[in-house]
Amino acid sequence: KSNNSITFKDIVLISALSSNHLNEFLVFLENKREFHVNNKHIVYNIGLNGNATEQIEARCPECIIRNFNFSSYPPHVSSIGTYAFKVLIIQETLREFGSIFWCDTSVRFKTSYQEDIIQQLMQTGVVSWHVRVKTAQYTHPDMFEYFNTTPDKYEDQVMIEPGRMLLLDTPRIQQHLIEPCVRCALNPDCIGPNGMVKGTRKVVDEEKRHLHRYDMSAFNIALGQMFNMTTPYYATRNSVYISRGDILQE
């Protein structure tokens, strides 16, 4: 379909998981059933063991399981903890399908009505959900440097959580969001700078350590530049939720 006539049913869901998140993902599949979300769902295997793929296929006929080809990328991408894989999968699938909804395994629908989100997506090309933390506080200063900006500009920007993010394949989204984040993801010094901690609270270690959220930090810096820090353009409060504990867990 052309981008000017899509509905929620046209959006392709994208997830990626290893076996330690399998049970959480199986709960998500049950949650999708409950709200009649039967969109095509591409599931990337980033470390599934045993019969995990069979368990997913048995519960999810609309799921298509793919292996993520880590060997195509620099060595640091194979370290799951950098979340570089997520940015690269988003790039790959957005080009392929035109409209996608990245869903972490912890995503839970709470309504089957999604069309208000689609209207916002058509206007901005990207929709996600707020978390109650600021980008400057949760991003290593070196990453700001790679994006040619400074932390002080992001002291008031409320972050969105790319673990649940809808995207439309437009030239603007590719140029100002996907491409800068992919460049960062492919550079270990950008996506995972030295001296950073993933932690969920302010960590001070003789001022040599900085809180950092990898892909989340990169997407929020790029979105700030793209939308001039006007978060309501691309943030919504509707339809899908993740408890804050899920969002900021270690």
Backbone hydrogen bonds in HBPLUS format (Angstrom, degrees):
<---DONOR---> <-ACCEPTOR-->    atom                        ^
c    i                          cat <-CA-CA->   ^        H-A-AA   ^      H-
h    n   atom  resd res      DA  || num        DHA   H-A  angle D-A-AA Bond
n    s   type  num  typ     dist DA aas  dist angle  dist       angle   num
A0005-SER N   A0002-SER O   3.17 MM   3  5.89 162.5  2.20 125.7 126.0     1
A0010-ASP N   A0007-THR O   2.98 MM   3  5.47 149.5  2.08 112.2 121.0     2
A0011-ILE N   A0008-PHE O   3.06 MM   3  5.43 154.4  2.12 111.5 119.2     3
A0012-VAL N   A0099-SER O   3.20 MM  87  6.48 176.4  2.20 141.7 141.4     4
A0101-PHE N   A0012-VAL O   2.94 MM  89  6.13 148.2  2.04 144.3 144.0     5
A0013-LEU N   A0040-LYS O   2.94 MM  27  6.27 152.7  2.02 166.1 160.4     6
A0042-ILE N   A0013-LEU O   2.82 MM  29  6.17 155.0  1.88 166.9 159.0     7
A0014-ILE N   A0101-PHE O   2.96 MM  87  5.97 157.4  2.01 140.1 138.0     8
A0103-CYS N   A0014-ILE O   2.77 MM  89  5.89 168.9  1.78 166.1 166.1     9
A0015-SER N   A0042-ILE O   2.95 MM  27  6.39 157.2  2.01 162.9 167.3    10
A0044-TYR N   A0015-SER O   2.79 MM  29  6.12 172.0  1.80 143.6 145.2    11
A0017-LEU N   A0044-TYR O   3.01 MM  27  6.45 156.8  2.06 177.4 174.4    12
A0046-ILE N   A0017-LEU O   3.09 MM  29  5.54 174.7  2.09 136.0 135.5    13
A0021-HIS N   A0018-SER O   3.00 MM   3  5.86 165.8  2.02 126.8 131.4    14
A0019-SER N   A0047-GLY O   3.01 MM  28  6.15 155.8  2.07 131.6 124.0    15
A0022-LEU N   A0019-SER O   3.05 MM   3  4.95 168.2  2.06 108.8 111.2    16
A0025-PHE N   A0021-HIS O   3.01 MM   4  6.20 149.7  2.10 148.1 157.0    17
A0025-PHE N   A0022-LEU O   2.99 MM   3  5.04 116.5  2.40  96.2 112.4    18
A0026-LEU N   A0022-LEU O   2.86 MM   4  6.19 151.0  1.94 155.6 164.4    19
A0027-VAL N   A0023-ASN O   3.11 MM   4  6.41 149.9  2.21 145.5 152.8    20
A0028-PHE N   A0024-GLU O   3.12 MM   4  6.45 148.6  2.22 137.4 146.1    21
A0029-LEU N   A0025-PHE O   2.92 MM   4  6.31 148.9  2.01 148.3 156.7    22
A0030-GLU N   A0026-LEU O   3.13 MM   4  6.45 152.4  2.21 142.3 148.8    23
A0031-ASN N   A0027-VAL O   2.90 MM   4  6.19 153.8  1.97 147.9 156.0    24
A0032-LYS N   A0028-PHE O   2.87 MM   4  6.19 151.0  1.95 150.5 157.9    25
A0033-ARG N   A0029-LEU O   3.12 MM   4  6.43 157.3  2.17 144.7 150.0    26
A0034-GLU N   A0030-GLU O   3.04 MM   4  6.35 158.3  2.09 149.7 155.2    27
A0035-PHE N   A0031-ASN O   3.33 MM   4  6.66 145.1  2.46 143.7 151.3    28
A0035-PHE N   A0032-LYS O   3.15 MM   3  5.38 127.0  2.44 100.1 112.8    29
A0037-VAL N   A0032-LYS O   2.93 MM   5  4.98 172.3  1.94 144.2 143.8    30
A0036-HIS N   A0033-ARG O   2.99 MM   3  4.95 166.5  2.01 109.2 111.5    31
A0041-HIS N   A0062-GLU O   3.11 MM  21  5.92 164.4  2.14 141.0 136.7    32
A0064-ILE N   A0041-HIS O   2.80 MM  23  6.19 152.8  1.88 155.3 160.1    33
A0043-VAL N   A0064-ILE O   2.86 MM  21  5.92 166.8  1.88 144.0 148.3    34
A0066-ARG N   A0043-VAL O   2.87 MM  23  6.14 158.2  1.92 148.2 153.0    35
A0045-ASN N   A0066-ARG O   2.59 MM  21  5.85 166.4  1.61 165.9 170.7    36
A0068-PHE N   A0045-ASN O   3.26 MM  23  6.00 174.2  2.27 143.1 141.8    37
A0052-ALA N   A0049-ASN O   3.09 MM   3  5.88 161.0  2.13 141.9 147.9    38
A0055-GLN N   A0051-ASN O   2.97 MM   4  6.31 155.0  2.03 154.7 162.4    39
A0056-ILE N   A0052-ALA O   3.02 MM   4  6.33 155.6  2.08 151.9 158.1    40
A0057-GLU N   A0053-THR O   2.91 MM   4  6.13 170.0  1.92 153.8 156.5    41
A0058-ALA N   A0054-GLU O   2.92 MM   4  6.00 154.6  1.98 148.1 154.6    42
A0059-ARG N   A0056-ILE O   3.12 MM   3  5.36 130.2  2.38 101.8 114.5    43
A0060-CYS N   A0056-ILE O   2.92 MM   4  5.88 124.0  2.24 146.5 162.6    44
A0063-CYS N   A0060-CYS O   2.98 MM   3  5.32 162.9  2.01 114.5 119.9    45
A0070-PHE N   A0068-PHE O   3.04 MM   2  5.87 124.5  2.36 110.1  94.4    46
A0072-SER N   A0069-ASN O   3.12 MM   3  5.80 164.2  2.14 118.5 123.3    47
A0073-TYR N   A0070-PHE O   3.03 MM   3  5.67 167.2  2.04 123.1 126.6    48
A0077-VAL N   A0074-PRO O   3.04 MM   3  5.87 154.8  2.10 126.6 133.1    49
A0078-SER N   A0075-PRO O   3.02 MM   3  5.69 147.9  2.13 117.8 125.6    50
A0079-SER N   A0076-HIS O   3.07 MM   3  5.43 154.4  2.14 106.9 114.9    51
A0082-THR N   A0079-SER O   3.01 MM   3  5.97 174.8  2.01 131.4 133.1    52
A0083-TYR N   A0080-ILE O   2.98 MM   3  5.63 156.8  2.04 121.4 128.2    53
A0086-LYS N   A0083-TYR O   3.11 MM   3  5.45 134.5  2.33 103.5 114.3    54
A0088-LEU N   A0084-ALA O   3.21 MM   4  6.52 161.4  2.25 154.5 159.9    55
A0089-ILE N   A0085-PHE O   2.85 MM   4  6.05 153.6  1.92 152.3 159.2    56
A0090-ILE N   A0086-LYS O   2.96 MM   4  6.15 159.8  2.00 148.3 154.1    57
A0091-GLN N   A0087-VAL O   3.02 MM   4  6.31 157.3  2.07 144.5 150.4    58
A0092-GLU N   A0088-LEU O   3.03 MM   4  6.21 165.3  2.06 145.1 149.0    59
A0093-THR N   A0089-ILE O   2.87 MM   4  6.01 171.8  1.88 159.7 161.2    60
A0094-LEU N   A0090-ILE O   2.94 MM   4  5.80 155.6  2.00 146.3 153.1    61
A0095-ARG N   A0091-GLN O   3.29 MM   4  6.39 163.1  2.32 146.6 150.2    62
A0096-GLU N   A0092-GLU O   3.26 MM   4  6.42 151.2  2.34 135.6 143.8    63
A0097-PHE N   A0093-THR O   2.84 MM   4  5.90 165.4  1.86 155.8 157.8    64
A0098-GLY N   A0094-LEU O   2.88 MM   4  5.17 148.8  1.98 132.8 141.0    65
A0169-ASP N   A0098-GLY O   2.78 MM  71  4.86 162.2  1.82 152.3 148.0    66
A0100-ILE N   A0167-LEU O   2.99 MM  67  5.42 154.9  2.06 148.4 156.5    67
A0167-LEU N   A0100-ILE O   2.87 MM  67  5.42 158.4  1.92 153.0 157.7    68
A0102-TRP N   A0165-MET O   2.81 MM  63  5.24 150.9  1.90 161.4 152.1    69
A0165-MET N   A0102-TRP O   3.16 MM  63  5.24 149.2  2.26 134.2 143.4    70
A0104-ASP N   A0163-GLY O   2.72 MM  59  4.90 150.3  1.80 159.1 154.8    71
A0107-VAL N   A0104-ASP O   3.13 MM   3  5.61 170.6  2.14 118.3 120.4    72
A0108-ARG N   A0241-TYR O   3.34 MM 133  5.81 144.4  2.48 151.3 161.2    73
A0241-TYR N   A0108-ARG O   3.15 MM 133  5.81 172.3  2.16 167.6 165.9    74
A0110-LYS N   A0239-SER O   3.23 MM 129  5.92 156.9  2.29 167.3 160.4    75
A0117-ILE N   A0114-GLN O   2.97 MM   3  5.56 129.6  2.23 115.1 127.3    76
A0118-ILE N   A0114-GLN O   3.28 MM   4  6.67 150.7  2.37 145.1 153.7    77
A0119-GLN N   A0115-GLU O   2.99 MM   4  6.31 152.7  2.07 148.0 154.2    78
A0120-GLN N   A0116-ASP O   3.21 MM   4  6.52 156.5  2.27 142.1 147.6    79
A0121-LEU N   A0117-ILE O   2.83 MM   4  6.10 155.4  1.89 148.9 156.8    80
A0122-MET N   A0118-ILE O   2.87 MM   4  6.11 153.9  1.94 151.8 157.4    81
A0123-GLN N   A0120-GLN O   3.08 MM   3  5.22 128.5  2.36  97.6 111.2    82
A0124-THR N   A0120-GLN O   3.04 MM   4  6.30 155.5  2.10 155.2 161.5    83
A0125-GLY N   A0121-LEU O   2.69 MM   4  4.88 150.7  1.78 135.4 144.2    84
A0168-LEU N   A0125-GLY O   2.87 MM  43  4.74 151.0  1.96 142.6 138.4    85
A0127-VAL N   A0166-LEU O   2.99 MM  39  5.15 154.8  2.05 139.6 144.0    86
A0166-LEU N   A0127-VAL O   2.81 MM  39  5.15 162.5  1.84 158.3 161.8    87
A0128-SER N   A0234-TYR O   2.83 MM 106  6.27 147.7  1.93 157.2 167.5    88
A0236-THR N   A0128-SER O   2.84 MM 108  6.14 149.1  1.93 159.3 168.2    89
A0161-GLU N   A0129-TRP O   2.92 MM  32  5.81 146.5  2.03 157.7 167.1    90
A0131-VAL N   A0159-MET O   2.88 MM  28  5.69 149.0  1.98 158.3 152.3    91
A0159-MET N   A0133-VAL O   2.89 MM  26  5.92 170.8  1.90 167.8 168.0    92
A0138-TYR N   A0134-LYS O   3.32 MM   4  6.57 140.6  2.48 146.6 157.2    93
A0135-THR N   A0157-GLN O   3.04 MM  22  5.85 155.3  2.10 158.7 166.6    94
A0138-TYR N   A0135-THR O   3.15 MM   3  5.31 131.4  2.40 100.5 113.1    95
A0136-ALA N   A0154-TYR O   3.29 MM  18  5.06 153.9  2.36 126.8 120.2    96
A0143-MET N   A0140-HIS O   3.00 MM   3  5.69 139.0  2.17 118.6 128.3    97
A0145-GLU N   A0141-PRO O   3.27 MM   4  6.66 151.3  2.35 147.1 154.9    98
A0146-TYR N   A0142-ASP O   3.16 MM   4  6.57 150.3  2.25 146.3 153.2    99
A0147-PHE N   A0143-MET O   3.19 MM   4  6.55 141.3  2.34 145.3 155.7   100
A0147-PHE N   A0144-PHE O   3.08 MM   3  5.13 127.5  2.36  95.5 109.6   101
A0149-THR N   A0144-PHE O   2.94 MM   5  5.20 164.5  1.96 143.9 146.0   102
A0148-ASN N   A0145-GLU O   2.93 MM   3  4.90 158.4  1.98 108.0 111.4   103
A0153-LYS N   A0150-THR O   3.21 MM   3  5.95 149.7  2.31 119.3 125.9   104
A0154-TYR N   A0151-PRO O   2.81 MM   3  5.33 154.5  1.87 118.2 126.8   105
A0157-GLN N   A0154-TYR O   3.33 MM   3  5.07 148.2  2.44  93.4 102.4   106
A0164-ARG N   A0161-GLU O   3.21 MM   3  6.28 165.3  2.23 129.7 131.1   107
A0174-GLN N   A0170-THR O   2.94 MM   4  6.19 168.2  1.96 161.3 164.6   108
A0175-GLN N   A0171-PRO O   2.90 MM   4  6.00 167.2  1.92 149.9 153.8   109
A0176-HIS N   A0172-ARG O   2.91 MM   4  5.84 169.0  1.92 152.5 156.1   110
A0177-LEU N   A0173-ILE O   2.97 MM   4  5.20 145.0  2.10 133.4 140.2   111
A0178-ILE N   A0173-ILE O   2.97 MM   5  6.30 163.0  2.00 153.7 159.2   112
A0179-GLU N   A0174-GLN O   2.84 MM   5  5.75 165.3  1.86 157.0 160.5   113
A0181-CYS N   A0177-LEU O   3.24 MM   4  6.23 157.3  2.30 143.7 150.3   114
A0182-VAL N   A0178-ILE O   2.82 MM   4  6.00 152.9  1.90 157.7 166.0   115
A0183-ARG N   A0179-GLU O   2.98 MM   4  6.18 164.6  2.01 153.4 157.2   116
A0184-CYS N   A0180-PRO O   3.11 MM   4  6.33 153.0  2.19 140.0 147.2   117
A0185-ALA N   A0181-CYS O   2.83 MM   4  6.05 158.3  1.88 145.1 151.5   118
A0186-LEU N   A0182-VAL O   2.98 MM   4  6.16 146.1  2.09 152.5 159.7   119
A0187-ASN N   A0184-CYS O   3.00 MM   3  5.24 157.2  2.06 109.5 116.9   120
A0190-CYS N   A0187-ASN O   2.94 MM   3  5.41 151.2  2.03 114.6 123.6   121
A0191-ILE N   A0187-ASN O   3.09 MM   4  6.36 163.2  2.12 170.4 170.7   122
A0192-GLY N   A0188-PRO O   3.03 MM   4  5.48 149.3  2.13 129.9 139.1   123
A0210-HIS N   A0195-GLY O   2.91 MM  15  6.40 138.7  2.08 142.4 154.3   124
A0197-VAL N   A0210-HIS O   2.75 MM  13  5.84 152.5  1.82 147.1 149.2   125
A0212-HIS N   A0197-VAL O   2.90 MM  15  5.83 133.7  2.12 154.5 154.8   126
A0208-LYS N   A0205-ASP O   2.95 MM   3  5.67 163.9  1.98 120.6 125.2   127
A0216-MET N   A0213-ARG O   2.93 MM   3  5.32 132.0  2.17 154.5 141.8   128
A0218-ALA N   A0214-TYR O   3.04 MM   4  6.40 162.6  2.07 155.7 160.6   129
A0219-PHE N   A0215-ASP O   2.90 MM   4  6.08 175.4  1.90 157.9 158.9   130
A0220-ASN N   A0216-MET O   3.10 MM   4  6.18 159.0  2.15 143.7 149.6   131
A0221-ILE N   A0217-SER O   3.01 MM   4  6.24 155.7  2.07 151.7 157.8   132
A0222-ALA N   A0218-ALA O   3.04 MM   4  6.28 172.9  2.05 158.2 159.9   133
A0223-LEU N   A0219-PHE O   2.83 MM   4  6.01 157.3  1.89 148.6 155.6   134
A0224-GLY N   A0220-ASN O   2.94 MM   4  6.01 154.2  2.00 141.6 148.4   135
A0225-GLN N   A0221-ILE O   3.08 MM   4  6.42 154.3  2.15 149.9 156.3   136
A0226-MET N   A0222-ALA O   2.88 MM   4  6.06 155.8  1.94 147.4 155.1   137
A0227-PHE N   A0223-LEU O   2.86 MM   4  5.89 161.6  1.89 154.6 157.5   138
A0229-MET N   A0224-GLY O   2.97 MM   5  4.37 143.7  2.10 122.7 131.6   139
A0230-THR N   A0227-PHE O   3.00 MM   3  5.53 158.8  2.04 116.9 123.7   140
A0231-THR N   A0229-MET O   3.15 MM   2  5.75 125.1  2.47 105.0  90.2   141
A0233-TYR N   A0230-THR O   3.20 MM   3  6.12 158.9  2.24 126.6 131.6   142
A0234-TYR N   A0231-THR O   2.96 MM   3  5.82 143.5  2.10 128.5 135.4   143
A0235-ALA N   A0231-THR O   3.02 MM   4  5.87 126.6  2.31 150.1 161.2   144
A0240-VAL N   A0238-ASN O   2.80 MM   2  6.05 146.3  1.92 107.2  98.9   145
A0246-ASP N   A0243-SER O   2.93 MM   3  5.40 128.0  2.21 108.9 121.8   146
A0247-ILE N   A0243-SER O   3.21 MM   4  6.62 152.4  2.29 148.2 156.3   147
A0248-LEU N   A0244-ARG O   3.06 MM   4  6.29 167.2  2.08 161.2 161.5   148
